[in-house]
Amino acid sequence: MQQDEEIEQMRQRKIMEMQAKLQEQQRQAELRRQLDSQKRAILHEILTPEARGRLANIKAAKPQFAEQIELQLIQLAQAGRITSQITDAQLREILNRLVSRKRETKIRRL
């Protein structure tokens, strides 16, 4: 009898742990959705439709690079350094500057 009660208690603890873990995962997923929604709203404000389209194309090809660009643009907007919407031409210029900053790899033959 006592062994059955212990097993039942262990089972109940395990169920409670699993429920807590599931609730935490759901909370984190909701937080990610909220942050993504806020990010999209800010980008919608600071980018013209053409620039948003270009950024979406970049995101399809290079998601990590696009994420970095989005974060930089959001930081600039929050710092008040973006006063008007960024056009497609301006975004291309920003992208060219970022890409040109990358280190060039030179191969020398000995």
N, C-alpha and C positions, 0 to 999 in steps of 0.2 A: 504493500500500500504506500509506504513512505517513498519507495523508489518511484512509483507511478507519479506521485505528487512532485517529486524533484524533476522528473522528465517533463511533466506538464509546465512547471515553472521555467525550465530551460527553454522549452518551446515558446512560451509566452514572451520571454526576454528576447529571443531571436526574432520573433514577429515584430516586437516593438522596435528593435534595432533596424530592421528592414524598413519599417514604416517611416522611421525618422530619416533614414538615408534617402528614401524616395521623396519625402517632403523637401529635404535639402536640395536634391537634384531639381525638383520642380521650381523651387525658389530661385535657384541659380539660372535656370532656363528662362524664367520670367524676367529676371534682371537683365540677361543678355538681350531679350526681345526689346525691353524698354530702352536700353542703351543704343541698340541698332536703330530703333525708331527715332530717337533723339538725333543720332548721327545723320540719318537720312533727311530729317527736317532741316538741320543746319546746312547740309550740302545743297539742299533744294533752294535755300535762301541765298547762298553765296555763289552758286554756279548757274550759268545759263543752261537751257535745255541741251544745246549742242555740246557744251563742256561736260554735262552729266552723261551724255551719250558716249563721249570719248572715254570718260572715266569708267563707264560700264564695260566698254570694249577692253580696256586695259585690265579690268578686274577679271574678265573671262580668260584672258591670256596669262596674266601674272597677278594672281590674287594677293600675294604678300606685298608686292610693289605697290599695287593700288591701295592697299590698306595703309601703307606708310604715307602715301600721298594724301589720302583722306584725313588721316590724323594730323598731318602738318597743316593742311588747309583749315581744319577745325581749330587748331591751336592759334593760327593766325587770326581767324575770325573772332575767337574769344578774347584775344589780346587787343582787338580793335584795329588791327593792321590792314584789314580788308574793308574798304569803304564802299565799294560797289560790287556788283556781280562780276565774277570772273568769266570772261568769254572763252570760246574755244581757242582762239589765237593766243590769248594770255596763258591758258592752260598748257598749250603746246610749248610755249616759251619756257614755262616752269619745268615741264618735263625734260626739255632739251638741256636745261641747266643741271637738273638732277642727274641725268644720264651722263653728261660730260664730266661730272664730278667723280664718276666711278674710275677706279684705277685702271689704266691701260696696261694690258699684259703684252710684253715684248718678248719674243723668243730670239735668242741669239745663238747662232751655231759657232761652235769652237773648232 
